[in-house]
């Protein structure tokens, strides 16, 4: 599956079943989503908790949820919803988000979920804009 809305892409990833524990592919330098690599980090989201709203001015994010299940919602500058999607262990995918997109996410699994961001730039507080949760409406889960 490949979805592209306002340059946000969602790509199914390979999960290889191996005795003793699966191998989960994320991103290779030969993938079209790969732009550069400067930093990788995990964010943890608790079940039922929503973290929103922020947008990166320069950073392209490559997001994957290897543990748990997370709903991501993305808005443009006109505050129009451009994508609302769920990824996680059973929906193992990579979301690539260019700079300038407002986003938020909500934990959906019964326990903590882990989000990996492979970013093309280093974290810089001056490169991020933030708004309170009331800034945009967090949509219901997609069907």
C-alpha positions in Angstrom: 0.0 0.0 0.0 1.2 3.5 -0.8 -0.8 6.6 0.1 0.3 10.2 -0.7 -1.7 13.1 0.6 0.1 16.5 0.4 3.4 14.8 0.2 2.7 12.6 3.3 3.4 9.0 2.4 2.5 5.7 4.2 4.4 2.7 3.1 4.0 -0.9 4.3 7.1 -2.3 5.8 8.6 -5.8 5.8 8.2 -7.9 8.9 10.1 -11.1 8.6 9.0 -14.0 10.9 12.0 -15.5 12.5 12.1 -18.2 15.2 12.7 -16.5 18.5 11.6 -13.0 17.3 10.7 -11.1 14.2 12.9 -8.8 12.2 11.3 -5.4 11.4 12.7 -3.5 8.5 12.4 0.4 8.7 14.4 2.4 6.2 17.3 1.9 3.8 19.4 4.5 2.0 18.0 3.1 -1.3 14.3 3.8 -0.3 12.6 6.7 -2.0 11.6 8.1 1.4 15.2 8.3 2.5 16.5 11.9 2.3 19.3 12.0 4.8 19.9 10.8 8.3 20.9 13.1 11.2 19.1 11.8 14.2 16.9 8.9 15.4 14.8 8.9 18.6 11.9 7.2 20.2 8.9 8.9 21.7 6.6 7.0 24.1 2.9 7.6 24.1 0.6 6.3 26.8 -2.6 4.6 26.0 -5.4 7.1 25.4 -3.1 10.1 25.6 -2.9 12.7 22.8 0.2 14.7 22.0 -0.6 17.6 19.7 0.0 20.1 17.9 3.4 20.8 16.4 5.1 21.2 13.0 8.7 21.1 11.9 9.8 23.9 9.7 12.8 22.1 8.2 12.8 18.5 9.4 11.4 15.6 7.4 10.2 12.8 9.7 10.1 9.1 9.0 7.8 7.6 11.7 7.3 4.0 12.5 5.6 2.3 15.5 7.3 -1.1 16.2 5.5 -1.5 19.6 1.9 -0.6 20.2 -0.6 1.2 18.0 -0.8 5.0 17.3 -3.2 7.3 15.4 -1.5 10.1 13.5 -3.4 13.2 12.2 -2.0 15.7 9.8 -3.3 19.2 8.9 -2.2 21.9 6.4 -1.8 25.6 7.0 -5.5 26.1 6.3 -6.3 23.8 9.2 -7.7 21.2 6.8 -7.2 17.5 7.7 -5.0 16.0 5.0 -4.5 12.6 6.6 -5.6 10.5 9.5 -4.1 7.1 9.8 -3.2 4.3 12.3 0.1 2.4 12.3 1.6 -0.1 14.7 2.6 -3.7 15.3 -0.3 -5.1 13.2 -0.3 -2.2 10.7 3.5 -2.1 10.3 4.2 0.9 8.1 6.4 4.0 7.7 4.9 7.5 7.5 7.1 10.1 5.8 6.1 13.7 6.7 7.7 16.7 5.0 8.3 20.0 6.9 5.4 22.4 7.4 2.7 19.9 8.3 0.8 20.2 11.6 0.6 16.9 13.4 -0.6 15.1 16.5 -0.8 11.5 17.7 -2.8 9.4 20.1 -1.8 6.1 21.8 -4.3 3.4 21.0 -2.9 0.2 22.5 -3.6 -1.1 26.0 -0.1 -0.1 27.1 2.7 2.3 26.0 3.4 2.7 22.3 6.8 3.5 20.9 7.3 5.8 18.0 10.6 5.9 16.1 11.5 9.1 14.2 14.4 8.9 11.7 14.9 12.6 11.0 16.9 14.3 8.3 18.0 17.1 10.7 19.0 17.4 14.3 16.4 18.4 16.8 16.3 22.2 17.2 13.8 24.1 19.4 13.9 27.0 17.0 12.8 24.8 14.1 9.6 23.6 15.7 6.3 25.4 16.2 3.8 24.2 18.9 0.2 24.9 19.6 -2.1 23.7 22.4 -4.4 20.7 21.9 -7.3 23.1 21.4 -5.6 24.5 18.3 -7.1 21.8 16.0 -9.7 19.1 16.5 -8.2 15.7 16.9 -10.4 13.5 14.6 -11.9 10.1 15.6 -10.1 6.9 14.7 -10.3 6.1 11.0 -12.3 3.0 10.0 
